């Protein structure tokens, strides 16, 4: 868009009965626009004259001047009129490939108010216009539209851009739609379609949103009504003949109703089309076959990654960093206890506490006194000198001071490890009151240098590219044999009491959880497979974000209630059974802690969120198509 500054020389006048169009009047005699070539006798701008005489002329002169100076060019230029624009075709002489650039003339009044020189088409010959159509200019919303479309996936990293590219490509390659449904039609329809905030735009929902959007286009065409997004009185479909509308409706309805049609049109060989065919052209497969395929695909992607991650953890974290921490602080550190996905045979594509480490603190009777505080929360009163430096103003062991000390010694040993093994180690300060979390990766640089990154922030997306692992480290007191207390974690939904007391510790059940999950398939069953499937599926959908911290608790409750046949051939039945179990919990809005009956893990989850999760689970249960879709790994 070539924008002329109009506000100093031109006044705009709205035209009654012609929404979205204006007249522009030159009000200064010394204005460069005050030329009889470009204005009528009443000083109104003639957009067609500005386009054909002024813009075409200056682009042609610029082309000629450039070619005179640069005689040995690998490209040629052609200037021609193209609708409400001047088109510049730039052709590479050797290949014959052409890039076409449309230069649209616009008059600007501020950063977002532009009027373009587009001819007004008379839609109804019986309707009298209040002025000559030759002096009308259309209001342009291209900058606002561009900003809205550009940012539409920012909030949720959704699939809107992918979907719009797919549909534009389909229309461009389909003879029944090409030239009738313009890009502007598609963008406008999409802006209206995207107004519905209830839709999920997760990338796994691309197939659903495709069908929904095509249905939206069908409905708009049937009603022959698609309002301009910015000027609602303007109907963008008003000028299209009824027979053309009917043909487009028929074509789009065939796309909606036929897997074969969708499969055929989605196999157009172009980089613009993401692999959507698998989501829309689904064979009628049994649920067991789908689950087996899902698990095989997941296993192929993970097997090497798990081996590498285990080696990474043992070699650098366990045998170097943690071992030296214990050797340097024998009076404070008793031992380390390990749990997490790596030990429970539950690692999936997403890093999520692959290893949970409890740093067990030494405690004698004269060191600290255990005091029950509130519910299953505890405090530890400092008695001897061992933990004196970790006490708060009330004389209790401070989880925050303990965490800071733990972070410091891990950082020191990590830096020492880096120097000794020639590694590049980075460790960042974790958030206040949170456990020490490390994202660890080792990568090859120039096939020579190894890099080990310890990062307490979000993991970089290198899960399948380099060996990597996520580690959660917590200091812990062991009261009686195998009963551990760890600092409270303020981001846990059940910990509403954490804002009241910063010196609380709570009982950890991570080792008990490990014992159950690690041994749950001693009968050769399919429990591990089922957990990895449902955990991967639920992680992909933002709807279930509140549920994810409690997935293991949920699963151990499920396998306790579901004691019958866990043979691998029953995986499909158990999949259905799990989602029925989950639907019941969400309907009752309660998930009791496995070891603490009076603790409801969903008590702080908003009611609307629970209802949305329930609806989604029931939709999966009731629809074979939904099951088939979510089980495409």
MIBA-234136 format. One record per residue: residue in one letter; x, y, z of N, C-alpha, C in turn. Coordinates in steps of 0.2 Angstrom, whole numbers, plus 2048, in hexadecimal, padded with zeros to 3 digits. Example, Ala and Ser with C-alpha at 12.3 -4.5 7.8 and 13.67 -1.06 7.14 Angstrom:
A8427E482783E7EA8278427F0827;S8407F58238447FB824840800827;
END
This chain:
X8047FA800800800800804806800;X80480A7FB8078117FA8038167FD;X80581980380181E807803825806;X7FE8298047FF8308037FC834809;X80083880C7FE83C8127F9841810;X7F38408127ED8448107EA849815;X7EC84881B7E984C8217EA853820;X7F085581D7F185D81D7ED860817;X7EC85C8127E985F80C7E285D80A;X7DF85880D7D985580B7D4854811;X7CE85580F7C98548147C584E812;X7C38498177BF8438157B8845817;X7B38428127AC8438137A983C813;X7A583A8187A183481879B835813;X79A82F81079482F80B78E82B80E;X78982E80F78382B81278082680D;X77F82081077C81A80C782816808;X78881880978D81480679381380B;X79180E81079680D81579D80A813;X7A280D8167A980B8157AC80F80F;X7A881480C7AB8188077AB81F809;X7AF8238067AF82A8087B182E801;X7B08358027B383A7FD7B883D800;X7BE83F7FC7C38437FE7C48497FA;X7C484F7FE7C38557FB7CA8597FD;X7CD85C7F77D38607F87D18677FA;X7D48698007D186F8037D7875803;X7DD8738007E28788007E48797F8;X7E487F7F67E68817EF7ED87F7ED;X7F287F7F27F987D7F17FA8767F2;X7F58727F37F686B7F47F88687ED;X7FD8637EE7FF85F7E87FA85B7E5;X7F485A7E97EF8567E67EA85B7E2;X7EB8617E37E68667DF7E88677D8;X7E78627D47E98617CD7E385F7C9;X7E18627C47DB8607C07DB8597BE;X7E18567BD7E28507BB7DF84B7C0;X7DF84D7C67DE8487CC7D784A7D0;X7D48507CF7CE8527D27C98547CE;X7C38547D07BD8567CC7BC85E7CD;X7B88617CA7B78687CA7B586A7D1;X7B38667D67B18677DD7B78667E1;X7BD8647DF7C38637E37C285C7E6;X7BE8577E47BE8517E77C384C7E3;X7C78487E67CC8447E37C883F7DF;X7CB83E7D97C98397D47CE8337D5;X7CC82D7D97D18287DA7D38247D4;X7CF8237CF7D18207C97D68247C5;X7D682B7C57DB82F7C27E182F7C6;X7E182F7CD7E782E7D17EB8287CF;X7E78237CE7EA81C7CD7ED81B7C6;X7E981D7C17EB81C7BA7F08217B8;X7EF8277BA7F482C7B77FA82E7BC;X7F882E7C37FE8307C780282A7C9;X7FF8257CC8038207CF80681C7C9;X80281A7C48058167BF80B81A7BB;X80A8217BB8108257B88168257BC;X8158267C381B8267C781F81F7C7;X81B81A7C881E8137C88228127C1;X81F8147BC8228137B58288177B4;X82881D7B782E8217B683481E7BB;X83281C7C18378197C583A8127C2;X83680E7BF8388087BB83D80A7B6;X83B80F7B283F8117AC8468147AF;X8468187B484C81B7B78518167B9;X84E8117BD85280B7C08558077BA;X8518067B58548027AF8598057AC;X85980C7AB85E8107A88658107AB;X8648107B286A8107B686D8097B7;X8698047B786B7FD7B886A7F97B1;X86E7F97AD86D7F67A686E7EF7A6;X8727EC7AA8737E57AA86F7E17B0;X8697E17AF8647DE7B48637D77B2;X8627D37B88607CC7B78587CB7B7;X8557D17B884E7D17B884B7D67B4;X8457D67B28417DB7AE83B7DD7B2;X8397E37B08337E67B482D7E87AF;X8277E77B18227E97AD81D7EC7B2;X81A7F27B08157F67B480E7F57B0;X8097F37B48027F37B17FD7F47B6;X7F77F67B47F27F77B87EF7F07BA;X7ED7F07C17EA7E97C37E47EB7C8;X7DE7EC7C67D97EE7CA7DA7F47CD;X7D97F57D47DA7FB7D87E27FC7DA;X7E67F97D57ED7FA7D77F17FA7D1;X7F87FC7D27FD7FC7CC8017F67CE;X8027F27C98057EB7CA80C7EC7C7;X8117EA7CB8187EA7C881A7E37C8;X81B7E07C281E7D97C18257D97C0;X8297D57C58307D57C48317CE7C2;X8347CD7BC8367C67B983D7C57B9;X83F7BF7BC8467BD7BB8477BA7B4;X84C7BD7B084C7BC7A984E7B47A8;X8537B27AC8557AB7AB8507A67AC;X84C7A67B18477A17B38407A37B1;X83F7A97AF8387AB7AE8337AC7B3;X8367AB7BA8327AC7BF8307B37C1;X82A7B47C38277BB7C48257BC7CB;X8277C27CD8247C47D48207CA7D2;X8197CA7D48157CF7D38137D37D9;X8147DA7D98137DE7DF80D7E37DD;X8087E37E18027E87E08047EE7E4;X8047F47E18047FA7E57FD7FD7E5;X7FB7FE7EB7F48007EC7F58077EF;X7F180C7EB7F28137ED7ED8147F3;X7EF8187F87EB8197FE7EC820801;X7E78238037E882A8077E782980E;X7EC82B8127ED82A8197EB83081D;X7E782F8237E68348277E983382E;X7EA82D8307EE82B8367F1824835;X7F382183A7F781B83A7F2815838;X7EC8168397E78108377E1812833;X7E18188307DC81A82C7DE81C825;X7DC8178207DE8188197D8817815;X7D981B80F7D481A80A7D7819803;X7D58138007D88117FA7D48127F4;X7D88137EE7D58157E87D280F7E4;X7CD80C7E77C98067E47C38097E1;X7C28077DB7BB8097D87B58067DB;X7B080A7DC7AA8087DF7A68057D9;X7A37FF7DB79F7FB7D67987FC7D8;X7947FE7D378D7FF7D47897F87D5;X7877F67DB7847F07DC77D7EF7DA;X7797F57DB7727F57D97717FB7D5;X7707FA7CE76F8007C97698047CB;X7648017CF75E8057D175F80A7D7;X7658097DA76680D7E076A8137DE;X7688197E076B8207DE7718217E4;X7778227E177C8247E677B82C7E8;X77D82E7EE77D8357EF7828397EC;X7878367E878C8397E578F8357DF;X7938387DB7968347D679B82F7D8;X79A8297D679E8237D87A58247D7;X7A78287D27AE8297D07B282D7D5;X7AF8307DA7B38337E07B38307E6;X7B08297E67B08257EC7B78227ED;X7B98217F37BF81D7F57BD8197FB;X7C08137FB7BE80E8007C280E806;X7C080E80C7C480E8127C7807813;X7CE8078147D28018157D37FF81C;X7D37F981D7D47F78247DA7F2824;X7DE7F281F7E37ED81E7E87ED824;X7EA7F38267EF7F382C7EC7F0832;X7E67F18347E37EE83A7E27E7839;X7E07E58327DF7DE8317E57DA831;X7EB7DD82F7F17DA82F7F37D9836;X7F27DE83A7F47DD8417F07D8845;X7EA7D78437E57D28477E77CB845;X7E87CA83E7EA7C483B7F17C283E;X7F57C683E7FC7C58407FD7C2847;X7F97C584B7F97C48537F47BE855;X7F07BB8517EB7B78537ED7B1856;X7F37AF8557F67A98597FA7AA85F;X7FB7B08608007B28657FE7B086C;X7F87B086E7F67AE8757F67A7877;X7F57A38727F479B8737F879786E;X7FD79A86A8017968657FC792861;X7F779485F7F279085C7F378E855;X7EE78C8517EF78984A7EB78E845;X7EA7948477E57988437E979A83C;X7EF79C83C7F379D8367F3797832;X7F57918357F578B8317EE78A82D;X7E978B8317E278A82E7E178E828;X7E27958297E179A8247E579881E;X7EB79681F7F07958197ED78F815;X7EB78A8197E87848167E2785811;X7DD7898147D778B8107D978F80A;X7DD79480B7DF7988057E2794800;X7E678F8027E978B7FD7E47867F9;X7E07847FD7DA7807FA7D67847F5;X7D478A7F77D078E7F27D47907EC;X7DB7917ED7DF7937E77E078D7E2;X7DF7877E57E07817E07DA77E7DE;X7D47807E07CE77D7DF7CA7827DA;X7C877F7D47C57827CE7BE7857D0;X7BB7817D47B47847D67B478A7DB;X7BA78B7DE7BA7907E37BF7967E1;X7C47947DD7C97997DB7C679F7D7;X7C87A57D97C57AB7D67BF7AD7D9;X7BB7A97DC7B47AB7DF7B57AD7E6;X7B87A97EA7BA7AA7F17C17AD7F1;X7C17B47F27C77B77F27CB7B67F9;X7D17B87F97D57B88007D17BD805;X7CE7C28027CB7C78077C57C480A;X7C17C08067BB7BC8087BE7B780E;X7C37B480D7C57AF8117C87B2818;X7CC7B78177CE7BB81D7C87BE821;X7C47C181E7BE7C48227BA7BE825;X7B87B98227B57B38257B97B182B;X7BF7B082A7C37AE82F7C37B2836;X7C37B98347C37BD83A7BC7BD83E;X7B77BC83A7B17BA83E7B17B4841;X7B37AF83E7B37A88417B77A8847;X7BD7AB8477C17AC84D7BF7AF853;X7B97B38527B67B68587B37B185D;X7B27AB85B7AF7A68607B57A4864;X7B57A786B7BB7A586F7BA79E873;X7B579B8727B47948757B878F871;X7BA79086B7BD78B8677C478A86A;X7C778486A7CE78386C7D2783865;X7D77878657DC78785F7E2784860;X7E277F8657E877A8657EA77785F;X7F077685D7F27738577EF76C855;X7ED76985B7EA7628597E3763857;X7E07698587D976B8567D976D84F;X7DE76D84B7DE7708447D976D840;X7D87668407D376383C7CC76583E;X7CA7668447C47688467C376F844;X7C87748457C777B8437C677B83B;X7C97778387C97778307C177682E;X7BF7708317B876F8307B3774832;X7B47778387B077C83A7B0783836;X7B67848337B778A82F7B4789828;X7B47838257B178281F7A9782820;X7A77808267A078082779E787828;X7A278C82B7A079382B7A0796825;X7A47948207A479781979E795816;X79C78E81679678C813790790816;X78F79181C78979481F78979B81C;X78F79F81C78F7A681A78D7A6812;X78F7A180E78D7A180778679F806;X78379B80A77C79980A77879F80B;X77A7A38107767A98127787AF80D;X77D7AE8097807B38057817BA809;X7847B980F7867BE81378C7BD817;X7917C28157977C28187997C981A;X7977CC8207987D38217A07D4821;X7A27DA81F7A87DD8207AA7DD827;X7B07DB8297B17DA8307B17E1834;X7B37E68307B47ED8327AE7F2831;X7AA7F082B7A47F482979F7EF828;X79B7EE82E7967E982E7917E9829;X78F7EF82678A7F082278C7EE81B;X7927ED8197947EA8137947E3813;X7917E080E7907D980D7957D7807;X79A7D380979F7D180479D7CC7FE;X7977C98007957C47FB78F7C77F7;X78E7CD7F87887D07F47887CF7ED;X78E7D07EA78F7D17E37907CA7DF;X7917C47E37927BE7E078B7BB7DE;X78B7B87D87857B57D57837AF7D9;X77C7AE7D97797A97DD77C7A27DA;X77D7A17D477F79B7D17867997D3;X78A79F7D479179E7D679179C7DD;X78D79F7E178C79E7E878A7967E9;X7867947E578378D7E67897887E4;X78D78A7DF7927857DD7977857E3;X79978B7E679E78B7EC79B7877F2;X7957887F37927847F979277D7F8;X79177A7F27917737F07987707F1;X79D7747EE7A47727EF7A67717F6;X7A57767FA7A77768017A3771805;X79D77080379976A80779C764805;X79E7637FF7A275C7FD7A875B801;X7AC7618037B27608077B075E80E;X7AA7618107A875F8177A6758818;X7A375681379F74F8147A4749811;X7A974A80E7AC74580A7B474580D;X7B673F8107BD73E8117C173E80B;X7BE73B8067C273A8007C47417FD;X7BF7467FD7C074C7FA7C57507FE;X7C47508047C97538097D0750807;X7D174A8077D77478067DA749800;X7D67497FA7D874B7F47DB7527F3;X7D77577F67D975E7F67DE7607FA;X7DF75C8007E575E8057EB75B803;X7EB7577FD7F27547FB7F57587F5;X7F275F7F57F57637F07FD7647F2;X8017637ED8097647EF80B76B7F0;X80A76D7F680C7747F780F7757FE;X8147797FF81677A80681177D80B;X80C78080880778480C803780810;X80277980E7FE775811801771816;X80077281D80276D8227FF766821;X8017618247FF75B8247F875A828;X7F375C8247EC75C8277E8756825;X7EA7538207E774D81D7E6748823;X7EB7468277EA74182C7E5743831;X7E37498327DE74B8377D774B834;X7D774B82D7D074B82A7CE745826;X7D37428247D173C8207D3736824;X7CF7338287D172E82D7CE72882B;X7D272282B7CF71C82A7CB719830;X7C771582F7C37128357C770D838;X7CB70F83D7CF70A8407CC709847;X7CE70384A7CC7018517D0706855;X7CD70785B7D070B8607D7708863;X7D77018637DD6FD8657E26FE860;X7E16FE8597E66FF8547E9706855;X7E470B8567E67128567EB71385C;X7E97108627EE7108687F470D867;X7F47078637FB7048627FF70885E;X7FC70B85880070F854803715858;X7FF71885C80071E86080771C864;X80671786880C71586C812713868;X81171086281770E85E81B71485C;X81771985A81A72085781D72385D;X81A72386381D72786982372386B;X82371C86B82971986D82F719868;X82D71A86283371B85D83672185E;X83272786083572D86183972E867;X83772A86C83972B87383F726875;X83F72087284471B87584B71D875;X84E720870855723870855729875;X85072D87585073387A850731881;X84D72B88384D72988A85472688C;X85772388785D72088986272688A;X86272A88586773088686673488C;X85F73588E85E73989486073589A;X85F72F89A86172B8A086972C8A1;X86C72B89B87472B89B87673289E;X87273789B87473E89D87373F8A4;X86E73D8A786C73E8AE87173A8B2;X8727348B18777308B587E7338B5;X8807348AF8877368AE88973D8B1;X8857428B08877498B288374B8B8;X87D7498B987974C8BF87A7478C5;X8797418C487973C8CA88073B8CC;X8857398C788B7378C989073D8CA;X88E7438C88937488C989074E8CD;X88B7518CB8897578CE8867558D5;X8817518D687E74F8DC88374B8E1;X8877478DE88C7438E28917488E5;X89374D8E28977528E58947568EA;X88E7588E988A75C8EE88A7588F4;X8897518F488874D8FA88F74D8FD;X89474C8F989B74C8FC89D752900;X89B7588FD89D75E900899760906;X89375D90788F75F90C88C759910;X89175591288F74F91688B75091C;X88B75691F888757925880759924;X87F75B91E87875D91C874758918;X87875591387475190E875749910;X87074691187073F91287073B90C;X86C73C90786C73890186773B8FC;X8667388F686273B8F185D7358F0;X8567378EF8517328ED84F7348E6;X84D72F8E184C7318DA84572E8D9;X8417328D583B7308D283A7348CC;X8347348C98327378C38317338BD;X8307368B782E7328B183372D8AF;X83972F8B083F72A8AD83F7248B1;X83E7248B883E71F8BC83771B8BC;X83271E8BA82B71B8BA8297188B3;X82E7198AE82D7168A782771A8A4;X8277208A58217248A382372A89F;X82972B89C82B730898827731892;X82673789082273888A82673E886;X82274088182674587C82774C880;X82474D88582575488982975288F;X82E75789083275689682D75989C;X82D7558A18287578A782A7538AD;X82F7568B18327528B783474B8B5;X83874B8B083B7448AE83E7418B4;X8427458B98447428BF8437478C4;X8407448CA83F7488D08447468D5;X84874A8D884D7498DD84B74C8E3;X84B7488E884B74A8EF85274A8F2;X8547508F485A7508F885974F8FF;X85A74A90285874890985D74B90E;X85A74F91285E75391786074E91D;X86674F92086774B92686374E92C;X86074A93085C74D93685D74893C;X86074B94186074894785B74B94C;X85974795285474A956855751959;X85C75395985D75995C85E75E957;X85D75D95185E76294B85776694A;X85276294984C76694784676294B;X84176594C83B76294F83576394A;X83275D94882C75D94482675F947;X82376494481C767947817766942;X81276394380C76393E80976A93E;X80776C9388047739387FD774936;X7FC7729307F577392D7F476E928;X7EF7699297EE7649247F475F924;X7F675E91E7FC75A91D80375E91C;X80276491E80876991E80C768925;X81276992581676992B81B76F92B;X81E770931824774932829771936;X82F77393583577093983877693D;X83877594483B77A948842778949;X84777D94884E77C94985077C950;X85477795285677595885E776959;X86177295586877295586B777950;X87277795087677C94C87677A944;X87477394387577193C871775937;X86A77793986677B934865782937;X86978493B86878B93E868790938;X86D79093386D79592E867794929;X86378F92A85D78F925857790929;X85779392F85179593384E79B931;X84879C9328457A39308447A6937;X8407AC9378407B093D83C7AD943;X8387A89418347A494683879E948;X83E79D946842797948840790944;X83C79193F83B78B93B84078A935;X84178493284578392C841787926;X84578B92384278F91D84378B917;X83D78991383E78590D84278A908;X84179090884479590384B795904;X84D79690A85579690C85878F90A;X85478A90B857783909857782902;X8527858FE8537858F78587898F4;X85978F8F785F7938F48667908F5;X86678C8FB86D7898FD86E7838F8;X86877F8F786977A8F286B77C8EB;X8677828E98697848E28707868E2;X8737898E787A78C8E787F7868E6;X87E7818EA88277B8EA8827778E3;X87C7778E087B7748DA87F7788D4;X87E77E8D58817838D08897828D0;X88B7828D68927818D789577B8D4;X8927758D689476F8D389376F8CB;X88E7728C988D7728C28927768BE;X89477B8C189A77F8BE8A077B8BE;X8A17788C48A77748C58A776E8BF;X8A276B8BE8A17668B98A27688B2;X8A076E8B18A17718AA8A97728A9;X8AD7748AE8B47758AD8B776E8AC;X8B576A8B08B97638B08B775F8A9;X8B17608A78AF75C8A18AF76089B;X8B176689B8B076A8958A976B892;X8A576C89789E76D89689C775897;X89777789389477D89488E77D898;X88E77F89E88877E8A38857848A5;X87F7858A487B78B8A68767898AB;X87578D8B087078B8B586D7928B7;X8667938B78637998B885F7988BF;X85E79E8C285B79E8C985479C8C8;X8517988CC84A7968CC84679B8CF;X84079B8CE83B7A08D083B79F8D8;X8397A48DB8387A48E383379F8E5;X83579B8EA8317968EE8307908E9;X8337908E383278A8DF8377858E0;X83677E8DF83C77A8DF84177B8DA;X8477788DB84C7798D684A7758D0;X8497788CA8487748C484D7758BF;X8507708BC8557708B785376D8B1;X8547718AB85376E8A585A76D8A2;X85B7678A186276589F863762898;X86776589486876288D86F76188C;X87175D88887875C88587875C87E;X87B76087B87B761873882761870;X88275F86A88875F866889766862;X88E76986389076F85F89676E85B;X89576F85489A76D85089D766850;X89876285389A75B8538A0759858;X8A175E85C8A775E8618A5760868;X8A37668698A276986F89C767872;X89C76487889576287C893768880;X88C76988088A76E88588476B889;X88576D89088076A89587D770898;X87677189787377789986E77589F;X86F7788A586B7788AA86777E8AB;X86077D8AA85C7838A98567838AD;X8547878B284F7878B68487898B3;X84978C8AD84378F8A98407898A5;X83C78B8A083978689B83E783897;X83D77D89584277989184277C88A;X84877C88784877E88084577887C;X84377987684077387284576F86E;X84976B87284E76786F84D760871;X84775E873846758876848752872;X84775286C84874D86784F74E863;X85275486485875586185E754865;X85E75586B86475486F861750876;X86674C87986474987F86274F884;X85D74E88885B75388C856750892;X85675389785275189D8507568A1;X84A7568A584875B8A98487588B0;X84B75B8B584C7598BC84975E8C1;X84675B8C584375F8CB84675D8D1;X8497628D584D7608DB84A7648E1;X8497608E68467628EC8497608F3;X84B7658F784D7628FE84875F902;X84A75A906844756909847754910;X84275491584475191B84074A91C;X84474591E84173E91F83F73E926;X83973D92883773D92F837736932;X83473192F83472A93083772792A;X83872092A83B71D92483671E91E;X839721919836722912830727913;X82F72B91882A73091882E737917;X82D73A91283174091082C747910;X82F74C91282C75391283075790E;X82C75B90983076090482D766905;X83076C90382D7729038277738FF;X82277790181C7778FD81D77B8F6;X8197798F181A77C8EA8147808E9;X8157878E981078C8E880C78B8E2;X80E7888DD80A7888D78067828D7;X80677D8DC8017788DC7FA77A8DE;X7F57788DA7EF77B8DB7EC7798E2;X7EE7748E57EB7728EC7EE7768F1;X7F477A8F07F777D8F57F57848F7;X7EE7858F87EC78B8F97EF78E900;X7F178A9047F478C90B7FB78F90A;X7FE78E904805790904806798904;X80179C9038027A39038027A590B;X7FF7A190F7FF7A29168057A191A;X80979C91880F79B91C815798917;X81A79C91782079A912824795915;X82379391B82878E91E82578791F;X81F78691B81C77F91B82077A917;X82077491982276E91581C76A914;X81C76690F81676190F81975A90D;X81575590E81774E90D81874D906;X81D74A90481E7488FD81C7418FC;X81973F8F68177388F581A7368EE;X81F7398EC8227388E58257318E5;X82872F8EB82B7288EB8267238EB;X8207248EF81B71F8EF81871F8E8;X8177258E58147258DE8197218D9;X81F7218DA82471E8D68237168D7;X8237148DD82270D8DE81C70A8DB;X81670E8DB81070B8D881170B8D0;X8137118CD8147118C681970D8C3;X81F70C8C68247088C48227018C3;X81E6FF8C881D6F78C88166F68C6;X8126FB8C380B6F98C180A6F48BC;X80F6F38B880E6EE8B28116E78B3;X8126E58BA8166DF8BB8126D98B8;X80B6DA8B68076D58B38086D58AC;X80C6D98A980D6DA8A28076DE89F;X8046E28A37FE6E68A08006EC89C;X7FB6F089B7FC6F68977FB6FD89A;X7FC6FD8A17FB7038A58007088A3;X8077078A280C70C8A080A70F899;X80870A89480670D88E80071188E;X7FB7108927F57148937F771B896;X7FB71B89B7FD72189E800726899;X80572389580972789180472A88B;X7FF7268897FA7288847F672E887;X7F372D88C7EE73288F7F2738891;X7F77378947FB73D8967FD741890;X80073E88B8027428857FC745882;X7F67428817F074587E7EE74B882;X7ED74A8897EB75088D7F075688D;X7F675488D7FB75A88D7FA75E886;X7F875B8817F775F87B7F176487B;X7ED76387F7E776787F7E776C885;X7E77738847E77788897E177788E;X7DC77488C7D67738917D876F897;X7DD76B8977DF76789C7E57698A0;X7E776F8A07ED7718A37EC7718AA;X7E67728AD7E67728B57E676A8B7;X7E57668B37E575F8B57EC75B8B4;X7F075E8B07F775B8AF7FB75A8B5;X7FB75F8BA7FF75D8C07FD7578C4;X7F77558C37F47508C77F37498C3;X7F67498BD7F57438B97F773C8BC;X7FD73C8C07FF7368C37FA7348C8;X7F87398CC7F37378D27ED7358CF;X7EB7388C97E47368C67E572F8C4;X7EB72D8C17EC7268BE7EC7218C3;X7F07228C87F071D8CE7E971B8D1;X7E57218D17DE7208D47DA71B8CE;X7DC71D8C87D87198C37DA7128C3;X7E17108C37E37098C37E17058C9;X7E07098CF7DE7068D57D67048D4;X7D27088D17CB7068D07CA7018CA;X7CF7018C57CE6FD8BF7D36F78C0;X7D16F28C47D56EC8C57D56E78C0;X7D06E78BC7CF6E18B77D36E28B2;X7D36DC8AD7D86DB8A87DB6E18A5;X7E26E18A67E66E68A37EB6E389D;X7E96DE89A7EC6DB8957ED6E088F;X7F36E088C7F46E58877EF6E5881;X7EB6E08807E66E087B7E06E487E;X7E06E68847DA6E98877DB6F1887;X7E16F38847E36FA8847DD6FF882;X7DA6FD87D7D470187A7CF70287F;X7CD6FC8837C86FC8887CA70188E;X7D07008907D37048957D370C894;X7D470D88D7D471488B7CD71788C;X7C871488A7C171688B7C0716892;X7C27118967C071189D7C37178A1;X7CA71989F7CD71E8A27C97258A1;X7C772689B7C472C8997BD72C89D;X7BA72789D7B37268A17B47288A8;X7BA7258AB7BC7278B27BD72E8B3;X7C17318AE7C37388AF7BC73D8AE;X7B873B8AA7B173E8A97AE73F8AF;X7AD7398B37AA7398B97AD73D8BF;X7B473D8BF7B77428C47B57498C2;X7B674B8BC7B57528BA7AD7548BB;X7A974F8BA7A27508BB7A17528C3;X7A474E8C77A374F8CE7A87548D1;X7AC7578CD7B175C8CE7B575B8D4;X7B87548D57BC7528DB7C174D8D8;X7C774E8DB7CC7498DA7D07498E0;X7CF7448E47D27438EB7D97408EA;X7DD7438EE7E47418EF7E47398F0;X7E97368ED7E972F8EE7EA72D8F5;X7EF7308F97F172F9007ED733905;X7EA7389037E773D9087E073E906;X7DB73B9097D473B9077D1742907;X7D374690C7D074C90D7D3752908;X7D77509047DA7558FF7D77548F8;X7D47598F67D17598EF7D675D8EB;X7D975A8E67DD75D8E17DA7628DC;X7D47628DC7D07668D77CD76C8DA;X7CE76D8E17CA7728E57CB7798E2;X7D177A8E07D27818DD7D27828D6;X7CF77D8D27CE77E8CB7C77818CA;X7C77878C67C178A8C47BC7858C2;X7B57868C47B07828C27AF7818BA;X7B07878B77AF7878B07B47838AC;X7BA7838AF7C077F8AC7BE7788AD;X7BC7768B37BA76F8B47B476D8AF;X7B07718AE7AA76F8A97AD76F8A2;X7B17738A07B47738997B876C898;X7BC76A89E7BF76489D7BA75E89D;X7B575E8A07B07598A07AD758899;X7AB75E8967A875E8907AD75B88B;X7B375D88B7B875A8867B9753887;X7B975088D7BA74988E7B474588C;X7AE74888D7A874588A7A8745883;X7AA74A8807AA74A8787AF745876;X7B57448797B973F8777B6738878;X7B373787D7AF73087E7AA72F879;X7A67348777A07338737A273386C;X7A873586A7A97368637AF731860;X7AE72D85C7B37298597B872D855;X7B57328527BA73784E7BE73A852;X7BC73D8587C074085D7C673B85F;X7C47358617C97308637CE72F85E;X7CC72E8587D172D8527D5733851;X7D37398527D673F8517DC740856;X7DA73F85D7DF7408627E473B862;X7E373585F7E873085F7EC730859;X7ED7358567F17368507F8739853;X7FD73585480373785780773C852;
END
